Amino acid sequence: MMKLNLNQQVKSLISYIKEKKIIITTHGLADVDGVASAFALKLFLNKILNHSLIDLRIPKCTKPNKQIIKIIESICECNILNTSDTDFKPDILLITDTNNYNQIRFKELNLNYRDIKSNLIYIDHHRKGNNLKNKPLDKYNIIMDNYTSASEIILDIMRLFNIRLNKCILHLFAAAILTDTGNFKYATNETFSRFNFLLQKGLDYEIIQGILKMEVDVSEKIAKIKGSQRSKLIRYGDWLVCKTQVSNYESSVATSLISLGYDIVLVISPSKKSDAFRITARANQKVTKEAGIHLGDLFNSISEISLGNGGGHNGAASHVGKKNLDETIENIFSYFKKKLIEK
């Protein structure tokens, strides 16, 4: 069956949800892209559907991301995080910036997973995970992994329907793109084109750069230092792989270690109360292109071993496991060895 283009996908989705009660949300520990894409999706649907049965429920954000959003709220005089003003049982849960139900904090959203599990629709830029298999509403999902952020998908949707972008949305989209691409480190030509569109519509680049250059919290600095101190170098030919362990700020630690010169960084965060664990990984563009490394595919493939779930992009991914940490790590490094040496 021929794949529908974005315009057709959106029209199909709108046709299905137009008379339904909708809650829009994103993944737990929401980042800027998750918040921005969910917030903009609500604005879009309010314009298109023209009814009040749409609620936005944002889960808890990490402290740095919450700080970024709060500053945008202040500068742009808008309300982003505290927008839930209705209380109803939804027919549909629209989820942005993830396609994995295990990353949704249903209790935080005052929802029961059993009541809504057959009515989940995703708009996301990560590759499809194992959970997207023969679900009733799969045909309405908009999963486009050629985009570098979920916000860019919503931006293109709003452009297709000629929705005006206000100051708040412009700066939210810009912050989402910059944070998800590491200040354009993982950007594509299309990313730059979309960002240029935001500039043409009135984005103040100096403001958004000032927001993103905030002083790093001391606890994040400590996490980076500990991550560096605990790092173990594994060399595969000319490729340098790092394994380290911290209890928080895994993404920040991984990014900082990549900047030191590692090609791949694996940051492990075991739970202190159970066998559960988190793994965050980053890879530079050279190793993803030349060696064919795809961290998102890797972290999705190890789900059966860890009894967990994960995914992401070729150069950035995360995984949450329930048990079998040692076996999981062994399989990850077996993958690296095959890709980096045994080609």
C-alpha positions as CSV (number, residue, x, y, z in Angstrom):
1,M,0.0,0.0,0.0
2,M,1.4,3.4,-1.0
3,K,2.4,5.6,2.0
4,L,0.2,8.6,2.5
5,N,1.8,12.0,2.4
6,L,1.6,14.3,5.5
7,N,-1.4,16.3,4.1
8,Q,-3.4,13.1,3.6
9,Q,-2.4,11.6,6.9
10,V,-3.5,14.7,8.8
11,K,-6.8,14.9,7.0
12,S,-7.4,11.3,7.8
13,L,-6.7,11.9,11.4
14,I,-8.9,15.0,11.6
15,S,-11.8,13.1,10.0
16,Y,-11.5,10.4,12.6
17,I,-11.2,12.6,15.7
18,K,-13.4,15.5,14.8
19,E,-16.4,14.5,17.0
20,K,-14.3,13.0,19.8
21,K,-13.1,14.1,23.3
22,I,-9.3,14.4,23.0
23,I,-6.5,14.7,25.5
24,I,-3.1,15.6,24.1
25,T,0.1,14.7,26.0
26,T,3.7,13.7,25.6
27,H,6.2,11.3,27.3
28,G,7.1,11.3,31.0
29,L,10.0,13.7,32.1
30,A,9.0,15.8,29.2
31,D,11.6,17.7,27.2
32,V,11.2,20.9,25.3
33,D,10.3,19.1,22.1
34,G,7.6,17.0,23.8
35,V,6.0,20.1,25.4
36,A,6.3,22.2,22.3
37,S,4.8,19.6,19.9
38,A,1.9,18.8,22.3
39,F,1.2,22.5,23.0
40,A,1.3,23.4,19.3
41,L,-0.9,20.4,18.4
42,K,-3.6,21.6,20.7
43,L,-3.5,25.1,19.2
44,F,-3.8,23.5,15.7
45,L,-6.7,21.3,16.6
46,N,-8.5,24.1,18.4
47,K,-8.4,26.1,15.1
48,I,-9.4,23.1,12.9
49,L,-12.0,21.3,15.0
50,N,-13.4,24.4,16.7
51,H,-14.7,22.7,19.8
52,S,-13.8,22.7,23.5
53,L,-13.4,19.0,24.1
54,I,-9.6,19.1,23.7
55,D,-7.4,19.1,26.8
56,L,-3.6,19.4,27.1
57,R,-2.0,17.5,30.0
58,I,1.8,18.0,30.3
59,P,3.6,15.5,32.6
60,K,6.4,16.6,34.8
61,C,9.4,18.1,33.0
62,T,13.1,17.7,33.9
63,K,14.3,20.8,35.8
64,P,16.4,22.3,32.9
65,N,13.6,21.9,30.4
66,K,11.1,23.3,32.8
67,Q,13.3,26.3,33.3
68,I,13.6,26.9,29.5
69,I,9.8,26.7,29.1
70,K,9.2,29.0,32.1
71,I,11.4,31.7,30.5
72,I,9.6,31.4,27.2
73,E,6.3,31.8,29.1
74,S,7.6,34.9,30.7
75,I,9.1,36.5,27.6
76,C,6.2,35.7,25.3
77,E,3.5,36.3,27.9
78,C,1.9,32.9,27.4
79,N,0.8,29.9,29.5
80,I,2.3,26.6,28.4
81,L,2.7,24.2,31.3
82,N,-0.6,25.0,33.2
83,T,-3.1,24.7,30.4
84,S,-5.3,21.8,31.6
85,D,-8.7,23.3,32.5
86,T,-11.1,20.5,31.8
87,D,-11.9,17.2,33.4
88,F,-13.4,14.5,31.2
89,K,-12.9,10.9,30.1
90,P,-11.3,11.1,26.7
91,D,-12.2,9.0,23.6
92,I,-8.7,9.6,22.2
93,L,-5.2,10.2,23.7
94,L,-3.0,12.0,21.2
95,I,0.7,11.5,22.1
96,T,3.6,13.5,20.7
97,D,7.4,12.9,20.7
98,T,7.2,9.1,21.5
99,N,5.5,6.1,20.0
100,N,5.9,3.9,23.1
101,Y,3.1,3.7,25.6
102,N,5.5,2.6,28.3
103,Q,6.9,6.2,28.3
104,I,3.5,7.7,29.1
105,R,2.8,8.6,32.8
106,F,-0.9,7.7,32.8
107,K,-1.2,8.3,36.6
108,E,0.3,11.8,36.3
109,L,-2.3,12.5,33.6
110,N,-5.2,11.2,35.8
111,L,-5.9,8.4,33.3
112,N,-6.3,4.7,33.6
113,Y,-4.2,2.8,30.9
114,R,-6.8,0.0,30.7
115,D,-9.5,2.4,29.9
116,I,-7.6,4.2,27.1
117,K,-5.1,1.6,25.8
118,S,-7.0,0.9,22.5
119,N,-7.4,4.6,21.7
120,L,-3.8,5.8,21.5
121,I,-2.6,7.8,18.5
122,Y,1.1,8.9,18.1
123,I,2.7,11.8,16.3
124,D,6.4,11.2,16.5
125,H,9.8,11.5,14.8
126,H,11.4,8.3,16.2
127,R,11.4,4.9,14.5
128,K,8.4,2.7,15.2
129,G,8.8,0.6,18.3
130,N,7.8,-2.9,19.0
131,N,4.5,-1.8,20.6
132,L,3.2,-0.5,17.3
133,K,1.9,-3.8,16.0
134,N,-1.7,-4.3,14.8
135,K,-3.2,-1.8,17.2
136,P,-6.7,-0.6,16.3
137,L,-5.7,3.0,15.5
138,D,-2.2,2.4,13.9
139,K,-3.4,3.8,10.5
140,Y,-3.9,7.2,12.1
141,N,-0.4,7.4,13.6
142,I,2.0,10.0,12.0
143,I,5.5,8.5,12.5
144,M,8.1,10.3,10.4
145,D,11.7,9.4,11.4
146,N,13.2,11.7,8.7
147,Y,12.3,14.7,11.0
148,T,14.8,15.8,13.6
149,S,12.1,16.8,16.1
150,A,8.4,16.2,16.7
151,S,7.9,19.9,16.7
152,E,8.9,20.1,13.1
153,I,6.2,17.7,12.1
154,I,3.6,19.9,13.9
155,L,5.2,23.0,12.3
156,D,4.7,21.5,8.8
157,I,1.2,20.5,9.6
158,M,0.4,24.1,10.7
159,R,2.0,25.4,7.6
160,L,-0.1,23.1,5.4
161,F,-3.3,24.5,7.0
162,N,-2.1,28.1,7.0
163,I,-2.2,28.4,10.8
164,R,-0.7,31.6,12.1
165,L,2.3,31.2,14.4
166,N,2.3,33.5,17.4
167,K,5.4,34.6,19.3
168,C,5.1,31.9,21.9
169,I,4.9,29.1,19.3
170,L,7.7,30.5,17.3
171,H,10.1,30.5,20.2
172,L,8.9,27.1,21.5
173,F,9.5,25.5,18.1
174,A,12.9,27.1,17.9
175,A,13.9,25.9,21.4
176,A,12.7,22.4,20.5
177,I,14.6,22.2,17.3
178,L,17.8,23.5,18.9
179,T,17.7,21.2,21.9
180,D,16.7,18.1,19.9
181,T,19.5,18.7,17.3
182,G,22.2,19.7,19.8
183,N,22.3,23.3,18.3
184,F,22.1,21.9,14.8
185,K,24.7,19.2,15.3
186,Y,22.2,16.6,14.0
187,A,20.3,19.0,11.7
188,T,19.4,18.2,8.1
189,N,18.9,20.6,5.2
190,E,15.1,20.4,6.0
191,T,15.8,21.4,9.6
192,F,17.6,24.6,8.5
193,S,14.8,25.3,6.1
194,R,12.1,25.1,8.8
195,F,14.2,27.1,11.2
196,N,14.6,29.8,8.5
197,F,10.9,29.9,8.1
198,L,10.6,30.6,11.9
199,L,13.0,33.5,11.5
200,Q,11.0,34.9,8.6
201,K,7.9,34.8,10.7
202,G,9.4,36.8,13.5
203,L,11.6,34.5,15.7
204,D,14.2,36.5,17.6
205,Y,17.3,34.3,17.4
206,E,19.2,36.3,20.1
207,I,16.4,35.7,22.6
208,I,16.2,32.0,22.0
209,Q,20.0,31.6,22.2
210,G,20.1,33.6,25.4
211,I,17.4,31.3,26.9
212,L,19.4,28.1,25.9
213,K,22.7,29.5,27.3
214,M,21.5,29.4,30.9
215,E,23.9,28.7,33.7
216,V,24.2,24.9,34.2
217,D,22.8,23.7,37.6
218,V,25.6,22.6,40.0
219,S,24.1,19.1,40.3
220,E,24.3,18.7,36.5
221,K,28.0,19.9,36.6
222,I,28.7,17.3,39.3
223,A,27.0,14.6,37.2
224,K,29.2,15.4,34.2
225,I,32.3,15.3,36.3
226,K,31.4,12.0,37.9
227,G,30.5,10.6,34.4
228,S,33.9,11.5,33.2
229,Q,35.7,10.1,36.3
230,R,33.9,6.8,36.0
231,S,34.3,6.5,32.2
232,K,35.8,3.3,30.8
233,L,37.3,3.5,27.3
234,I,36.7,0.6,25.0
235,R,38.6,0.8,21.7
236,Y,37.5,-1.0,18.5
237,G,40.1,-0.2,15.9
238,D,40.1,3.6,15.5
239,W,36.6,3.9,17.1
240,L,36.4,5.0,20.7
241,V,33.5,3.8,22.9
242,C,32.8,5.0,26.4
243,K,30.8,3.3,29.2
244,T,30.1,5.2,32.4
245,Q,27.5,5.3,35.2
246,V,25.6,8.2,36.9
247,S,22.3,8.5,38.7
248,N,20.9,11.5,36.8
249,Y,21.4,13.9,33.9
250,E,22.3,11.0,31.7
251,S,21.7,12.8,28.4
252,S,23.8,15.8,29.4
253,V,26.6,13.5,30.6
254,A,26.5,11.5,27.3
255,T,26.7,14.7,25.2
256,S,29.6,16.1,27.2
257,L,31.6,12.9,26.8
258,I,31.0,12.9,23.0
259,S,32.4,16.4,23.0
260,L,35.6,15.0,24.6
261,G,36.2,12.9,21.6
262,Y,34.4,9.6,22.1
263,D,32.6,8.2,19.0
264,I,29.9,6.4,21.1
265,V,29.0,7.0,24.7
266,L,26.9,4.6,26.9
267,V,25.6,6.0,30.2
268,I,24.1,3.5,32.6
269,S,21.8,4.4,35.5
270,P,20.8,1.4,37.7
271,S,17.9,1.8,40.1
272,K,18.9,1.7,43.8
273,K,15.6,-0.1,44.8
274,S,15.2,-2.8,42.1
275,D,16.8,-4.5,39.1
276,A,15.5,-1.8,36.8
277,F,17.9,0.5,34.9
278,R,18.1,3.3,32.3
279,I,20.6,3.4,29.5
280,T,21.3,6.6,27.5
281,A,23.5,6.6,24.5
282,R,25.0,9.1,22.0
283,A,27.0,8.6,18.8
284,N,28.7,11.1,16.6
285,Q,27.7,11.5,12.9
286,K,30.9,9.9,11.6
287,V,30.3,6.6,13.3
288,T,26.6,6.5,12.4
289,K,27.4,7.1,8.7
290,E,30.6,5.1,8.2
291,A,29.8,2.2,10.5
292,G,26.0,2.1,10.1
293,I,25.4,2.5,13.9
294,H,21.8,3.1,14.7
295,L,21.3,3.4,18.5
296,G,17.5,3.6,18.2
297,D,17.3,0.3,16.4
298,L,19.7,-1.2,18.8
299,F,17.8,-0.1,21.9
300,N,14.6,-1.4,20.4
301,S,16.1,-4.8,19.6
302,I,17.2,-5.5,23.2
303,S,13.8,-5.1,24.7
304,E,13.2,-8.9,25.0
305,I,16.4,-9.3,27.0
306,S,15.7,-6.4,29.4
307,L,12.0,-6.9,29.5
308,G,11.8,-3.1,28.9
309,N,11.6,-0.7,26.0
310,G,13.6,1.8,24.2
311,G,14.4,3.5,20.9
312,G,15.4,6.8,19.3
313,H,17.6,8.0,16.4
314,N,20.8,6.8,14.9
315,G,22.9,9.1,17.1
316,A,20.7,9.4,20.2
317,A,18.6,6.9,22.0
318,S,17.5,5.7,25.4
319,H,16.3,2.4,27.0
320,V,14.5,1.5,30.2
321,G,14.9,-2.1,31.4
322,K,13.4,-4.1,34.2
323,K,16.1,-6.7,34.7
324,N,19.1,-8.5,33.1
325,L,21.4,-5.4,33.0
326,D,24.6,-7.4,32.5
327,E,23.1,-9.4,29.6
328,T,21.7,-6.3,28.1
329,I,25.1,-4.5,28.2
330,E,26.8,-7.6,26.7
331,N,24.4,-7.6,23.8
332,I,24.9,-3.9,23.2
333,F,28.7,-4.3,23.0
334,S,28.3,-7.4,20.8
335,Y,26.4,-5.1,18.4
336,F,29.2,-2.5,18.6
337,K,31.8,-5.1,18.0
338,K,30.1,-6.4,14.9
339,K,29.5,-3.0,13.5
340,L,32.9,-1.5,14.3
341,I,35.3,-4.4,13.7
342,E,33.7,-7.4,12.1
343,K,32.4,-5.7,8.9
